[in-house]
Amino acid sequence: MLLQRILTASILAAAVIWLILQPTEIFVYLLYVIALVSGFEWARLGGIKSGVVRIIFAFIVMLIAWSFIEFFYKYAIQYAFISAIWWFAMLLYLRHAVPVEKSTGVVIDKLAVAVLVVPAAAVSMYTIHKVDQGSDWLFYSLVLVWVADTGAYFAGKRFGKKKLAPKISPGKTREGLLGAVLATTVYTFFAGNYFNLDIQKMLLLLTLSFVLTLVSVAGDLYESLLKREAGLKDSGVILPGHGGMLDRIDSVLAAMPVFLVGFTWLIYPVEGL
């Protein structure tokens, strides 16, 4: 199982890095695939039993992302902002949330969340990729999520005692969260030097990285809540040894809209938005 996880992760990482380095016109197709697969898996977590209906819902999610990129791009930052506000609300809510009993029917509010957050994350990544050094900035933000997860894992395993959200994810601890913050702070300091940021923008990027770390945890916890309420271990089976697409990008869905808003307002104003 470990070998399978490592092999899948290596292939996936290589493919994503290669696609990030491609022109935005090619990279955007990866975003459509992510939105499609995520929508399909989210339909399952939302209680849709029919495979055909799940596919229809997945295409709806993907088409929303496509429509914002193709026709409503001037509203991209507003869309990302609404999604960011939702994730901040979840950050406060999930600390004390208690999963409800497994539902046997379709849960409309969970499906509505997918319609908001999945396309918003895709549109945010598309927008970041378009700016000057966009592939570098997108790579920075995606790796930040991974660094946060890794820092939380090792700090939690070594020092973890106080539970962060015991009803949702008993393995997550406050000490792990602190480890995540420390890891992303160090990572961002080096990234800021790579981007040749001045002191003011370096401090702003460090502040943004702190916020992103917290929000990325909210994304992870929210997906854990969905899976617990659906009675599922994984969101899907598309990634051998890892589960589904949502199991790998739950934190990314939360972090990307927040990063776009903070990046646009504090670091690099995007023309046309």
Secondary structure, DSSP 8 states (H G I E B T S, - for coil): -HHHHHHHHHHHHHHHHHHHTS-HHHHHHHHHHHHHHHHHHHHHHTT---HHHHHHHHHHHHHHHHHHHHT-GGGHHHHHHHHHHHHHHHHHHTTS-------SS--HHHHHHHHHHHHHHHHHHHHHHHSTTHHHHHHHHHHHHHHHHHHHHHHHHHH--SEEETTTEEEEEHHHHHHHHHHHHHHHHHHHHHTT--HHHHHHHHHHHHHHHHHHHHHHHHHHHHHHHHT-SSS-SSBTTTB-HHHHHHHHHHHHHHHHHHIIIII---TT-
